[in-house]
Amino acid sequence: MNLSKEEQKQYNRHLILDKVGEKGQLKLKQAKVLVIGAGGLGCPVLQYLTAAGVGTIGIIDDDVVDQSNLQRQVLYTIDDIGKSKAETAANRLSKLNPFVQFHVYKEKLTNQNAISLFQQYDVVVDGSDNFATRYLTNDAAVLTQKPLVYGAIFKFEGQVSVFNYQGSATYRCLYPTPPKPEESPNCSEIGVIGVLPGIIGSLQANEAIKIICGIGEVLANKLLMYDTLSMRQMILKFEKTDKDEVAELNNDYEFFCGIKTATHEITLRELQSKLSNYNLLDVREDWEREQHHIGGQHIPLGELAQRYDEINIEKPVVVYCKSGVRSQRAIDFLEQQFDTVTFLNLKGGLGS
């Protein structure tokens, strides 16, 4: 395999760079990288891997572009609202580098598709935003023996590490048990500084390039922690353990992470067919409500403890949010306040 004249022009700064050169660029061209999520972390990861000339990039994301994403997900514009993130990202990135082949998966990563997907790639980069997907990604990477580049963000702070690299420690070595759902809110609930995913995602892309080219010191058995407010960073070392060896994928990662499924659920289609039988409660934020809603009362989750007595309980109450996670938390709280009221979770939320 050789580089064409146009590729040589495209990658000139790599070709004249010691430790990369033509040999490293050919490794990048032959590499296949799967990026999980085309959101805050996924955008910079995808941009820099594409610019670097990774030959084949897979993008898996079942979400669509929302206006609130534009504060940090810089691949997208106002015109992309409502469009598939994975598809939109691939279309835009192909204009940055026509020598890269993209595989788009407009679906959610699950224990049904993870193994077969991972087997097709050399490196996996995790840009997900929830613990269930992180544990699933880790376990699938271990079972398929793929290096996993990890990144996570929280308000003003971020983390980067590389798991399962040449026998190194895994995500479960660092985090053997997931936090409780109420202890791990996502950015839609607590916010995030817009530049943070750009920084952390760029660092993830850097680790992926180092792995592919075989250069530098990979962040294996190390966790890089970065604080945007103080500009401090530190690297913590951790060891591989045998306590959490993975033999197979978990049947239910949401259950494992404590995101229990509601006893009573209803789909949006079922709800629409018998809407008069229920009262609705929207527990999303004000800005989400303004963009789209299906009616009913509106009390954000953070205000529920002070305002639950406002809820109309004359009929069974269907609680909804974007994905079904916040609504389940709301139901857990409300069931402790009302012994005789039936609460149902809108399955998958409005994003389903």
N, C-alpha and C positions, 0 to 999 in steps of 0.2 A: 504494500500500500504506500502510495506517495502523495504528496501535497501538490495540487494543481497550482498554476501560476497565480490564479486569483486567490487561492487559499494562502499562498505565501505572502501576498499583499495584505490579506486580512489579518494574518497572525504575525506580522513582521516583528512586533515588539516582544513576542514570545520567542521567536526564532533567534533573535540576537541576545536573548537573556541566558546567562549561564544557569545551569541546573534544569533548564527547560529545553531550549533548542529544538531542532527538528525531531529528535528522538522523543522528547516529551510531548511535542505537539501531535505526533502520530499516536501516542498513547491516548491522548485526549480524544482524538478523532475516532479511535476504535472503541472508546469507553461507552458504556450504557449506564445512565443514572436515572433512578426513579425518584421523583420529588413528590412527597405526600403533602398536599395542600398547596393552593395557589393564592394564599392570602398574604398576611403581613410578612411572615418569614419566607414564604414561597416565592414572592415577587422578586426580592433581591437575589435569592438563590438561583432562580431561573434566569434572571438577567445576566448574572456574571458567569454562570455555567454555559449559557448560550454564547456570550461574547468570547469566552475562552476557547470555544470550539469543541465541546463535548459532542461526540458524533450522534448519539441517540439519547434523547431525553423523554422520559415518560412523565406525564402530569396527571395525577388522580385527585379530583375534587368534584363533589356533587353540588357545590354551592353556586349561587349566582351573585353578580356584583350588586352591592347595595351602596347607596350614597354615602353612608357612614364609613365605608371602606376606604374612600378616596383620601382620607386624612393620612393614610400610611401605605396603602397598597398602590404604589405609583405606576404600576403597569396599566392601570385603567383610567378611563375618563368618564365624564358625565354621560357621554353617548353610550357607554357600555352598561349602564344600570339595567338590571334585569337579565343580562346575558350570562351564559355559562362562563365561570372564571377560567376553567381549564381550556376551553375552546378559544376564548378571547385571548388568553395569554399566549397560546401556541400561534395564533394568527399574527399577533403583534411581534412576537419574538422571531418569527420566520423572516420578518423584514429587517431585523437586526443582523441575522446571520443565515443566509440561504443554504449554508453547507450543513446545517443541523437538521436531523430528522426528528420529528415530534410524534409521540404516541399519546393520544388524549383519551382519558377514561373519565367520563362524566358520571361517576358513581362514587359511593362511599366505600372506603376501605373496610372490609369485614373479614371475619375468620373463614368465610367461604372463598374469597378471591385473593387473599394476601399471599399465600404460599405460591400460587401459580404466577402471580405478578412478580414477586421478588426473584423467582428463578430466572426471569428474563433479563435481569439487570446485574451490573457489577457492584454498584454502590447504591445505597438507599439514603435519602436525606429526608429527615422528619421535620416538616413545617406545620404539624398539627397543633391544635390549641386545647386539647383535652386529654385527661389521663387515660381514659379507656383506649383511645387510639395509640397513645404512646406505649402502653403495655403490649397491645396487639402488635405494633410495629416492632418492638424489641423482640418479642417471642418469635415472630415470623422471620426476622433477620437471623436469630440464633439457629432456627431450624433449617434455614436455607444457606447458612454460613456466609452471610453478606455483611460487610462493614456498614455501620449505621451512624450517620452524622446527626447529632441531636442538637436542637436549639429550643429555648423556651424564654418567654418574656412575661414580666409582671410589673405593670405600672411604669417604673423608671429603671428597672433592673432586668438583666438578661443572663442566660447561661448557655454555654456551648461545651460539647464533649463529643468524643467518638467512642462508640461501643462496638464490641465484638470484632475488633480489628486484630487479626493475627493472634487470636486466642485471648484477647484482652477482656477486661471486665465488661459487664452488660448494664443496661438500665436498672435491672433488678438488683444488681450488686450495690448500686448507689441508692436506689429507692425500692427496698424490698416490699413495702406496703404502700398503697396509695393513700393520700390524705382524704379526709372526709369531704364530701361535696361542698358543704357550707364553708370549708376552710380554703377552697380553691376556686374563687370566682374567676370568670374569664373577662376579657377586655370589654365585652358588651355590657358588663355589670359594673366594672370599676374604672374603666378607661385605660389608656396607654399612651405614652408620649409618642408622637408619630414617627420620630427618627429611630426609635429603639429597634423595631424589627428590621430596619434597613441596616443597622450596625450588626446585629446578631446574625441576620441572614447572610450578610457579606462574609462574616467569619465562618459560617457554615460552608459557603461556597469555597472559601479558601482551604478548609480542611478536605473537602472532596477533591479539589485539584491536587493537593499534596498527596493524597492517597493514590490517585490515578497515576501521577507522575513519579511516585516513589521518592519524593524529596522532603526535606525538612523533618521536623519532629511533630508527629501527629498527636493530637490531644487524646490519646488512649490512656486509660487509668487516671485521667485528670479532668477536672471540671473548672472551666474558666468562668468566673463570675464578674460581671461588668455593671457599674452603677453610673448612669448618665448624669446624675445630679452632682456627684463629687468627682466624676471622671476617674474613679479608682477602679482597679481591677486586680483580681487575685486568682491564683491557680491552686486548687485543692487537689491533693492526691488521694486516691482511694484504691482499694485492692479488689481483685476478683475473689468471689466467694463461691462455694459449692452449695449453699443453702437453697438457692432458688434456680436450680438447673431446670431447663425447659425440655419436656419430653413431647409435648403436643400443645396445640393452641387451646386456650380456655374456651369453653362453650359460650360464655356470656361475660364480656369484659366490662360492660356497664354494671352488671351485678357485682363483679369483683371489685369495682371501684366505688361501690356503695350508691350508685345511681339506680336505685331500684325502680322497677316498672310498677306503675300504679295498679292497684287491684282492679280499679274500674277505669277503663279507657274507652274513648270513642273516636272514630276517624272523622275527618272533616266532611267526607261524603255522607256518613251516617248522621252527623249533626245537622247538615243542611236539609236532609230529608224529613227531620222531625224537630226542627228548631223551636217550635212553640212549646215543646215539652221541657225546655231547659232555660235557666238563666245563665248568662255568660259573664266571666270575669277575666279581664285582660291584665296580666301582671308585668307587662313589659314597661320600658321607660317611655317618657312623654314623646320623645322624638320618634320612637318606633311606632307609637300609636298614631302620630300625625301622618306618617307615610302610608300606613295601611292597617285596617282592623276589620273585624267581622261583627262589631257591635258589642253590646253589653257594658257592664261597669268597668271602669279603669282604675285600678289601684296598683301602682308599681310595687314590686316585691319588697323593696326596702321600706315601704310605708305600711305594709300590711299589718304589722304588730300593733300599730297605733290606730288603724282604720278598719279593722276587720268587722267591727260592729255595723259598718255601713252596708255590708253585703246583703243583697236580697236573697233570702233563703226560703222563699215560698215554694220554689221548685228545686229539683236537683241542679247543682251548679257545675257547669263545664268551665274549667280553668285553662287558659291558654297563654302561650308565649311564642317565641320563635321556633324552638326545637323540642319543647316538652320537658326540659330540665328544670327551669325556674318554676314552671307551673307545678311540677311534682314537689318541689320544695314548699311551694305555697300550700299544696294539699296536705303535706305532712304537718304543717303548722295549723291549718284550719281544722283538721280532724281532731286536734287536741282541744279546740275551742267549742266545737259543735258536735255533740254526741249523736244527734239524730238526723243530721243533714248528709245527703249523698253528694260527694264531690267526684267529678270525672275529669281525667286528664285528656286534653286534646292530643291524640297520638301523633308524635312527630312535629307538633306545633304548626304554625303557619308556614314554616319553611319546608314542610313535607311535600 
